[in-house]
């Protein structure tokens, strides 16, 4: 739990640098004061990709609390998104359910990468990971990051995400046939 403190009132003789810092920062006091580095990630958390998943969740939170203001009426989000991001949208248009997975016990290092998994139908899941093509696996992860950043995905619990209302709207406007070749990269998996 985090407690927020108000910045102290500053005297005129304090330096501008200190004044600007204190005036612009939210000072926080972490509840667990026994840990010398409260933001440190444990080795166990690293084994499940927690820092990256937390980063995605934070992007989702930021897009909810401070939506991107593109300031241009002609801004076209579909041009802003990568092909991989749009492929994830096309795959998830029906159910909107997305999670981030990893197989930490695999022998092949590329199979241990975090990967995007889309529930395209009630009993059909597509995993965007191929050990033969780690670069493309990472491009799909980057595409997912773009979806989080643009408010097209919301975070639910741990590794679970879904399309937002605007994510569903954009996903359903895409022609799935345009992304058929990209969808072949994904493999169908069991739960």
PLY file of the C-alpha trace (Angstrom):
ply
format ascii 1.0
element vertex 191
property float x
property float y
property float z
element edge 190
property int vertex1
property int vertex2
end_header
0.00 0.00 0.00
1.26 3.48 -0.80
0.61 6.62 1.22
0.86 9.93 -0.61
2.32 12.91 1.21
1.79 16.52 0.31
5.00 18.34 -0.60
6.14 20.63 2.22
5.77 24.38 1.96
9.06 25.83 0.83
10.92 28.84 2.14
12.06 31.53 -0.27
15.74 30.83 0.33
15.62 27.23 -0.91
17.18 26.52 -4.25
15.04 26.52 -7.40
16.13 22.99 -8.21
14.86 21.67 -4.89
11.70 23.77 -5.13
10.87 22.52 -8.61
11.51 18.92 -7.63
9.32 19.04 -4.55
6.56 20.98 -6.28
6.37 18.59 -9.26
6.74 15.22 -7.55
4.24 13.15 -5.60
6.14 12.04 -2.55
5.32 8.48 -1.57
5.98 6.47 1.56
5.89 2.73 1.03
4.28 0.72 3.77
6.91 -2.01 3.86
9.84 -0.09 5.30
11.85 -3.26 6.05
12.75 -3.78 2.39
15.78 -1.66 1.45
14.50 -1.35 -2.15
10.67 -1.48 -2.20
10.55 -1.47 -6.01
12.95 -4.41 -6.39
11.56 -7.40 -8.23
12.12 -10.81 -6.74
13.86 -13.57 -8.65
10.63 -15.58 -8.53
8.65 -12.69 -10.08
11.21 -12.45 -12.87
10.55 -16.13 -13.62
6.97 -15.29 -14.56
7.67 -12.11 -16.56
6.14 -9.91 -13.86
8.07 -6.71 -14.69
6.96 -6.74 -18.32
3.38 -7.67 -17.49
3.31 -4.94 -14.83
4.61 -2.52 -17.48
1.75 -3.47 -19.81
-0.74 -3.07 -16.95
0.73 0.34 -16.14
0.34 1.45 -19.78
-3.30 0.36 -19.61
-3.77 2.31 -16.37
-2.18 5.40 -17.85
-4.41 5.22 -20.93
-7.47 5.12 -18.67
-6.42 7.95 -16.38
-4.72 10.12 -19.02
-5.91 9.19 -22.52
-3.53 10.10 -25.31
-4.50 13.43 -26.76
-3.34 13.33 -30.33
-4.45 16.91 -30.91
-5.02 16.28 -34.58
-8.47 15.63 -36.01
-6.85 13.70 -38.84
-5.03 11.31 -36.50
-5.57 7.77 -37.76
-4.92 5.16 -35.08
-4.98 2.33 -37.61
-1.95 3.91 -39.32
-0.23 4.39 -35.97
-0.46 0.69 -35.08
1.94 -1.95 -36.38
0.77 -4.82 -38.54
1.24 -7.11 -35.53
-0.96 -4.92 -33.32
-3.71 -4.99 -35.93
-3.31 -8.77 -36.28
-3.87 -9.15 -32.53
-6.97 -6.97 -32.85
-8.28 -9.02 -35.78
-7.69 -12.27 -33.88
-9.42 -11.01 -30.74
-12.39 -9.24 -32.36
-14.83 -12.00 -31.39
-13.98 -12.57 -27.70
-11.57 -9.77 -26.82
-9.68 -11.93 -24.34
-5.89 -11.66 -24.33
-3.27 -12.90 -21.93
0.50 -12.91 -21.75
2.08 -16.33 -21.43
5.46 -17.92 -21.03
6.75 -21.45 -20.74
9.54 -21.08 -18.22
10.34 -24.81 -18.32
11.12 -25.05 -22.04
14.62 -26.06 -23.07
14.70 -23.63 -26.01
15.27 -20.04 -24.87
12.99 -18.54 -27.55
10.16 -20.77 -26.32
10.58 -19.19 -22.87
9.80 -15.72 -24.26
6.70 -13.92 -23.12
4.09 -14.17 -25.85
0.64 -12.86 -26.65
-2.18 -15.40 -26.43
-5.59 -14.53 -27.87
-8.83 -16.35 -27.19
-10.28 -16.01 -30.66
-13.28 -18.28 -29.99
-14.65 -19.90 -26.84
-12.44 -22.98 -27.24
-9.72 -21.61 -29.54
-6.55 -19.90 -28.34
-3.83 -18.54 -30.58
-0.29 -18.18 -29.23
1.91 -15.72 -31.13
5.22 -17.47 -30.51
7.57 -19.50 -32.69
10.93 -20.70 -31.47
12.19 -20.49 -35.07
11.35 -16.79 -35.29
12.00 -14.99 -31.99
12.11 -11.59 -33.70
8.53 -11.95 -34.89
7.46 -13.16 -31.44
8.87 -9.95 -29.97
7.16 -7.86 -32.68
3.81 -9.27 -31.56
4.68 -8.42 -27.95
5.52 -4.89 -29.14
2.18 -4.77 -30.98
0.46 -5.66 -27.73
2.34 -2.82 -26.01
0.98 -0.42 -28.63
-2.56 -1.62 -27.94
-2.05 -1.00 -24.20
-0.57 2.44 -24.81
-3.43 3.55 -27.05
-6.18 2.45 -24.66
-7.35 -0.42 -26.86
-6.67 -2.97 -24.11
-7.47 -2.95 -20.41
-5.79 -4.96 -17.67
-7.85 -7.20 -15.41
-5.83 -9.55 -13.20
-2.21 -10.65 -13.33
-1.60 -11.76 -16.94
-5.23 -11.24 -18.07
-6.20 -8.42 -20.41
-9.09 -7.70 -22.75
-9.98 -5.32 -25.49
-11.50 -2.07 -24.28
-14.74 -0.76 -25.80
-12.72 1.23 -28.33
-10.52 -1.84 -28.88
-13.57 -3.93 -29.76
-14.81 -1.18 -32.06
-11.53 -0.99 -33.98
-11.08 -4.78 -34.02
-14.53 -5.33 -35.47
-13.87 -2.74 -38.17
-10.89 -4.73 -39.48
-11.23 -7.30 -42.24
-9.81 -10.57 -40.81
-8.89 -11.77 -44.31
-6.34 -8.94 -44.53
-4.46 -10.52 -41.61
-4.74 -14.19 -42.61
-1.03 -14.50 -43.44
-0.02 -12.94 -40.09
-2.44 -15.17 -38.21
-0.58 -18.19 -39.59
2.33 -17.22 -37.34
0.22 -18.12 -34.29
-0.23 -21.70 -33.18
-3.47 -23.02 -31.76
-3.03 -24.24 -28.19
-5.06 -25.88 -25.44
-5.94 -23.85 -22.38
0 1
1 2
2 3
3 4
4 5
5 6
6 7
7 8
8 9
9 10
10 11
11 12
12 13
13 14
14 15
15 16
16 17
17 18
18 19
19 20
20 21
21 22
22 23
23 24
24 25
25 26
26 27
27 28
28 29
29 30
30 31
31 32
32 33
33 34
34 35
35 36
36 37
37 38
38 39
39 40
40 41
41 42
42 43
43 44
44 45
45 46
46 47
47 48
48 49
49 50
50 51
51 52
52 53
53 54
54 55
55 56
56 57
57 58
58 59
59 60
60 61
61 62
62 63
63 64
64 65
65 66
66 67
67 68
68 69
69 70
70 71
71 72
72 73
73 74
74 75
75 76
76 77
77 78
78 79
79 80
80 81
81 82
82 83
83 84
84 85
85 86
86 87
87 88
88 89
89 90
90 91
91 92
92 93
93 94
94 95
95 96
96 97
97 98
98 99
99 100
100 101
101 102
102 103
103 104
104 105
105 106
106 107
107 108
108 109
109 110
110 111
111 112
112 113
113 114
114 115
115 116
116 117
117 118
118 119
119 120
120 121
121 122
122 123
123 124
124 125
125 126
126 127
127 128
128 129
129 130
130 131
131 132
132 133
133 134
134 135
135 136
136 137
137 138
138 139
139 140
140 141
141 142
142 143
143 144
144 145
145 146
146 147
147 148
148 149
149 150
150 151
151 152
152 153
153 154
154 155
155 156
156 157
157 158
158 159
159 160
160 161
161 162
162 163
163 164
164 165
165 166
166 167
167 168
168 169
169 170
170 171
171 172
172 173
173 174
174 175
175 176
176 177
177 178
178 179
179 180
180 181
181 182
182 183
183 184
184 185
185 186
186 187
187 188
188 189
189 190
